[in-house]
Amino acid sequence: MKTNLNLLLCRFYRKSVKFNLELSKELEEIIIGLMLGDLFAEKINPNSNTRLQFKQSNKNKKYIDHLYSLFKEFVNTPPKVTSSIEKRLNKKQEYISIKFWTLSLPCFNKFRELFYDNSGKKIIPLNLEELITAKSLAYWLMDDGYKSLGGFYFCTESFSLEENKKLALILKNKFNLNCGVHKHTNGHRVYIFSTSRKTLLNLVKPYLIKHFNYKLDL
């Protein structure tokens, strides 16, 4: 009985300590970039704090391990591999993913407020140009981008056409990247023109992990 009580007290202490954790500027920059990609910010109920879900295909395990190392103090459980069946073009395909959740904490609430509307749909913040940095751009690129010929695509089809145009303008204003918005099957994607490839490389190279060097032919 005493052992169980000590265990409960230990867990309560750990949670109470984490409840007051604050994010460093570096981690905030990274979250801004990831929120433009696949990062999911969730409130379990309207009165709860926000937790973040980091999820990728299992082939990007090194990337998830890297993110886990950055956010480890905000997490209770290490990354787990899961499998699911996806139906695409009438074909059943097994999808193996790896993911981890943070705890529901006050320090994540502002990202939920910034990147989601009242219905729970992800949006582009009005002040994104002030928030995004070269480090944010690098993590967005690693999380949800791919090279195409001499240029580079960001998978932004979850955003509206107007939001894609806004993203392209922000990238031009903030980083001098020449961009277009291209139609794709499920929506639109932001495209970095080949003329800006060198500029993009110089911006993100200091923050890329080796696992993703192929995305920029490094």
N, C-alpha and C positions, 0 to 999 in steps of 0.2 A: 504493500500500500504506500509506504514511504517512497519507494522507488518511483511509482507512478506519479505521485504528487510532485516529486522533484523534476520529473520529466515534463509535466504540465507547466510548472513554474519556469523551467528553462525555455520552453517553447514560447510562453507568454512574454518572457523577457526579450527573446530574440525578435519577436514580432513588434514589440513596443519600441525597441531600438530602431528597427527598420522603418517604422511608421514616421519617424522624424528625419529620415534621410533626405538630403538635398542633392540635386544633380549638379555636377560640375558644368562649366561652360562647354567643355569638350563634348560631354555626353548630350547636352542639349542640342548642339550643332548636329551631332550624329542622328538624333531622333528626328530633327527637322527633315533631314535628307531621307531617312527611312520612311517617314510618314508619306512622302511623295511616292514611295514604292509600295512594298507589300506589308509594311508594319500595320498592325491592327490594334487600335486603342479601344478598350471595352469597359463599360460600366455594367456590372452584373445586375444592378437595379439603380433607379434614379438617385437614390441617396448614398450609394456606395462611392468609393474612390475608384480611380481608373487603373487598370492593369494593361500591360502591353503583351502582344503575342508576336514572337519572332518565328517565322516559318519559311522553310525553303525545301526544295527537292533534296533528297538525301545525297545527291552527287555534290551538293554544296555544303557538306558537313563541316569542312574546314572553316567555311565562312560563319556558320552558326556557332561553332566552337569559339571563333574569334569574338563574335558578339556576346556570347555567354561570358567570356573572360572579362569583357568591359562592364557588363551589367550584373555580374555575379552577386554583388552585395545586395541587390534588389530582388533576388530570386531565392526560392526555397528548394526547387527541384531542378536538377540538371536536364539538358536536352534529351528528348525521347524520340525514337523512330516509330512512326505509325504508317499503316498502309490503308488505302481506300481504293474503291473501284470507281473510275470515272467513265462516263459514256460520251464519246466524241465521234461524230459522224457514224452513229449506229454501231460503234465498236466499243467493247468493254476493255478498259485498260487499267492495269494496276498502277497506282501512283504511290510511291514511297516517299514520305516526307520526314523531316526532322524539325522539331520545334521546342520552344520553351516559353513559359509565361512568367512575367514578373508578379510580385505581390500587388494587390490593389493598394495604391499609395497616393497620398495627396500630391506628391511632386509630379505625378503624371497627369493630373487633372487638366492642366492648361493645354496639353496637347490634344486631349479629347475636345476641349472647347474650341481650339483653333481650327481643327481639321474635320469637324463633323457638324452638320446642321441639326436642327431639332428632330428630324426624322431618322437620324443615324446614318445619313449618307455622307461619304467622305467628300470634302470640298477643298478648294485652294484658299488659304487665309488671305484676308485683305492686305495684311502687312508682310506677306512672304518675302518681298524684296528686301526688307529690313532684316529678316531673320536668317535667310539662307547665306551660307558661306561656302568657300571652296571645299571645306571638309564635308559639309552637307551634300554638296554636289557629288563628291567622290563616293559617298555611301549610297546615294540615290543611284548612281551609275552601277555600282557593284550589285545593288539589290534588285534593280529592275530595268537594266539597259542592255543593249547589244549593238555590235558593230554591223554596219551594212555598207558594203562597198567601201568608199573612203570616208563615209560619215558615221553617224551614231544615232540610234533610236532610243528614246525612253518610252516604256510601255505605259502610256497615259490614257488609254481608252476608257478607263473608269471615270474620267473627268469629261465634262461637256466640251463642245467645240470652243465656246467662249473662254472656258478655263484653260484649254490648251493654248489658245492665242495669248492669254495672259501669261502663261508659263514661258512661251517663246519670247515675249517682250521682256520679261524679267531677266531671262538668261542673256539677252542682248544688252539690257541696261546695266546689269550688275557685273557681268563677266565678259562682255564684248564678244559673245558667241552668236554667230549668224545662224538663225534657225528658221525652220518652216513647220507647218502643221500638215501632216499627210493623212488621208483617209485610209482606214484599215477596216477589216471585216466587222469588228465589234465597236468601232468608233473612230477616234483620231489619236495620232501619236505625234509627239514632238520630235523633230529630226534636226540634228546638228549637221550643218553642211560640211563637206570635206574641206572647205576653205578655212574652217575653224578647228580642224582636227588638232593641229599643233597647240593652239591656245587651250583647248580642252585638256590635252595631255599634260601640259605644264601646270594646270590648275589642280588636277586630281592625283597626279603621280606620287606626290609625297605621302598620300594617305591610302593608296591601293595596297591590298594584301596580295602576295604573289599568286595566290589561287586564281585571281582574276586578271592577271597580266595579259592573258590572251584577248581580253575584250578590247585592248588597244594595241595589239600586236607587239607587246613588249617582250 
